[in-house]
Amino acid sequence: MSLHGKRKEIYKYEAPWTVYAMNWSVRPDKRFRLALGSFVEEYNNKVQIVGLEEENSEFVCRNTFDHPYPTTKVMWIPDSKGVYPDLLATSGDYLRIWRVGETETRLECLLNNNKNSDFCAPLTSFDWNEVDPNLLGTSSIDTTCTIWGLETGQVYDISFSRAGGGRDMFASVGADGSVRMFDLRHLEHSTIIYEDPQHHPLLRLCWNKQDPNYLVTMAMDSMEVGAAPLFEDALLNNHRACVNGIAWAPHSSCHICTAAEDHQALIWDIQQMPRAIEDPILAYTAEGEINNVQWATTQPDWIAICYNNCLEILRV
């Protein structure tokens, strides 16, 4: 049964805590399922798996499990055909892989690169390789990306590229304001493919899903998002407060959504780049500062945002 017949444009779920991390499931048999991570400034945090009951158009919590510290990112296994186990990854103090069942979720493994220390360096983000789901890469505040023990400048985010077959290329952003491109086959070298003009630390990057020549990045405490196609860059700067989230459309190479503390989620058409892009083509105002935005990979007419303790999915 399709939601399109009901013509409802927005569905809302209220969690018992502030929502920060969020991700859409991509399994074909799990439509409108998302994982949510709490942001509570203490050790005890939670992850919830919620799903939309299409019969009554209401979100319900499928299960909740404990998580040490807030999750910096949650991500379902990129398995659009449903051939792998139903796995969910979370980052925080460590990278954890969880096996999701109908009523409970259990820890499958904990990945720790600090074998000789009692202390761990928190993970700022990670990415799951779409071509080879056995590959995950993490970024840490201790200046490392970890796939095969890679070291670089202080890293805040990592993202695999679809370039060159989609398995071996990835990029990272960090405190020096640069985007660095790596190849798993030659980890001793990296290439700087973009630098922030003011050398502000870059917190997030996101590869275009259709065209591996395009990426977008955002700087610390910035109201702007920088989009870079083949080294020509443009700024998307209609936000009136710090940008917290960016997401490319999964089905279009020229559409991107940005979300910020000004309560707004904006969708942009960048096909006229490198000419200036003055206004977004769609705007949505939420009831609070938006912490995250995710564009559904397998259902490209739906975007999810979270603010305060609320998740909303929006038809676009």
C-alpha positions, 0 to 999 in steps of 0.5 A: 500500500502506497502513502501516495494515495493518502496525499498526506505531506508530513508525518511526525514522531516525538521521541522522549529525548532530543534527537540528533543522529538519524538515518533511513533504512534502505531495505525494500521490505522496510519502507519508512523505517528510520533509526534515531539516536538520542542526544543526552549529555551523559553516559546513558543514551538510547537508539530507537528504531521507528516505522510508519504504520501505513494503515493508520499513518502513525509512527510507532517505536519498533524497539529501543536499545541502550547506547553509551554516550550520544551517537555521532552518526547512525547508518543502516547497511547500504543493502537496497536488495535485502541480501545481507543481515539487517545491520545498523552501525553507530559511532560514538566512543567506538564503532558498533554494529548491531543486528536488528530483529523484529522485537530486539536489537543485539550488539554484533561487534565492537570495532576498536582501533586503540588496542594498547590504551585504556582511553578511546578517542571519540569518533566524529563520523563514519561511512559505509561503502555501498559497493562493498558493505564489508568496508566501513571507514571512521573518522576520529578526533585523534587525527585518524581515519580508520579503514586500514589504519589511515592517518591524516589531519584532524578529521571530522567526517569521511565519505566514500565516493562513487568514482572509479567503481565506488569501492576504493575512493573516499574523502575526508574533511577536517580542522585545516579546512581542506577536503582530501581525497584518498585511494585505499590502494595507495594510502600513502598519498592524498590529494587536496581537492578543495580548501575553504577560502578562510581555512575554517574547519570543515565539519561535514562532506557529502558526495553527490549520489549521481555525479562523483564530480560533485561534493558539498561541504560545510564549515564550523559555525557557518551559515553557508554551504560550499558546493564544489564541482570539479574545483569550481565552487559556489556558496548556498547562503540563504540560511540565517543561522548555522547549517547543521545538515546537508543531503544530496538528492539520491535521484538527481545530480543537481538537487540538494537539501540543507538544514540549519538552526534557523528552523529551515530546510531548503532545497536547491537546484544547482544546475546553473553552477558555477553561476551564483545560486541566489534562492532555493526552489523549496523551503520548509520551516520547522518548529525548532532548530533542525539538527539533521536532514536525510534524503531517503535513498529508495524513496526520493520524494521523502526527506527526514528532518529532526529538531528538538525531540521530533522527527518529521518526514516531508514529501517533496 
